[in-house]
């Protein structure tokens, strides 16, 4: 099963994730990982190629709307300048995904 806190894939029989998330009570406990490993795990979650988009998706409906607005403004400004950017349509799709995912899960403005 995938940990809702850190995204680590755990065996179905796991009671707690390495990050400290308790699957039964749905609360955070002390991590099994040493402090250095915890810091490394946090750094990996906050970095990467699509880190801003992942954070936007975690922000639910509000994050999706913000990504949609950014995509529209970016596309229109580029079009007005005579430049076609390929990323705004992709960002629009990611924003729509985040918005509807937030709508279906009840996540209005943050990770639920």
C-alpha positions as CSV (number, residue, x, y, z in Angstrom):
1,X,0.0,0.0,0.0
2,X,1.1,3.5,-0.7
3,X,1.8,5.8,2.3
4,X,-0.4,8.9,2.1
5,X,2.3,11.0,3.9
6,X,5.5,10.2,1.9
7,X,4.3,8.0,-1.0
8,X,6.5,5.1,-0.1
9,X,5.1,1.7,-1.2
10,X,4.7,-0.6,1.9
11,X,3.7,-4.3,2.2
12,X,0.0,-4.8,2.8
13,X,0.8,-6.2,6.2
14,X,2.7,-3.0,7.3
15,X,1.3,-1.3,10.4
16,X,3.5,1.8,10.0
17,X,5.5,3.4,7.2
18,X,9.2,4.2,7.7
19,X,8.2,7.9,7.8
20,X,6.1,7.2,10.9
21,X,2.6,7.2,9.4
22,X,0.4,4.7,11.3
23,X,-1.9,3.0,8.8
24,X,-4.5,2.0,11.4
25,X,-5.0,5.3,13.3
26,X,-4.1,7.5,10.3
27,X,-1.8,9.6,12.5
28,X,1.9,10.4,12.5
29,X,4.1,8.6,15.0
30,X,7.9,8.6,15.5
31,X,9.8,7.6,12.4
32,X,11.7,4.4,12.2
33,X,14.4,6.2,10.1
34,X,17.4,7.9,11.6
35,X,17.4,11.7,11.5
36,X,19.7,11.9,8.5
37,X,17.5,9.5,6.5
38,X,14.4,11.6,7.4
39,X,16.0,14.7,6.2
40,X,17.0,13.0,3.0
41,X,13.5,11.7,2.4
42,X,12.0,15.2,3.0
43,X,14.6,16.7,0.6
44,X,13.6,14.2,-2.1
45,X,9.9,15.0,-1.7
46,X,10.5,18.7,-2.1
47,X,12.7,18.5,-5.2
48,X,12.5,17.0,-8.6
49,X,11.5,17.9,-12.0
50,X,7.7,18.3,-11.3
51,X,8.0,19.4,-7.7
52,X,6.0,22.6,-8.1
53,X,3.2,20.8,-9.9
54,X,3.1,18.1,-7.2
55,X,2.8,20.8,-4.6
56,X,-0.1,22.3,-6.6
57,X,-1.9,19.0,-6.8
58,X,-1.5,18.6,-3.1
59,X,-3.2,22.0,-2.6
60,X,-6.4,20.5,-4.1
61,X,-9.0,22.7,-5.9
62,X,-7.2,25.9,-5.1
63,X,-3.9,24.7,-6.4
64,X,-5.6,23.5,-9.6
65,X,-7.2,26.9,-10.1
66,X,-3.9,28.7,-9.6
67,X,-2.2,26.4,-12.1
68,X,-5.0,27.0,-14.6
69,X,-4.8,30.8,-14.2
70,X,-1.0,30.7,-14.6
71,X,-1.3,28.6,-17.7
72,X,-3.9,30.9,-19.3
73,X,-1.9,34.1,-18.5
74,X,1.3,32.5,-19.8
75,X,-0.3,31.2,-23.0
76,X,-2.0,34.6,-23.7
77,X,1.1,36.6,-23.0
78,X,3.2,34.4,-25.2
79,X,0.6,34.5,-28.0
80,X,0.4,38.3,-27.8
81,X,4.2,38.4,-28.0
82,X,4.2,36.1,-31.0
83,X,5.8,33.2,-29.2
84,X,4.2,29.7,-28.7
85,X,5.1,28.0,-25.5
86,X,4.4,24.3,-25.3
87,X,4.2,24.1,-21.5
88,X,1.0,26.2,-20.7
89,X,-1.4,23.6,-22.2
90,X,0.4,20.9,-20.2
91,X,0.1,23.0,-17.0
92,X,-3.6,23.5,-17.9
93,X,-4.2,19.8,-17.9
94,X,-2.3,19.3,-14.7
95,X,-4.4,22.1,-13.1
96,X,-7.6,20.5,-14.4
97,X,-6.5,17.2,-12.9
98,X,-5.7,18.8,-9.5
99,X,-9.0,20.7,-9.5
100,X,-11.2,17.7,-10.2
101,X,-9.1,15.4,-8.0
102,X,-9.7,18.0,-5.2
103,X,-13.3,18.2,-6.0
104,X,-13.8,14.4,-5.9
105,X,-11.8,13.9,-2.7
106,X,-13.1,17.0,-0.9
107,X,-9.7,18.6,-0.8
108,X,-10.4,22.3,-1.2
109,X,-7.2,24.0,-0.2
110,X,-4.7,21.4,1.2
111,X,-3.9,17.8,1.5
112,X,-6.8,16.0,3.1
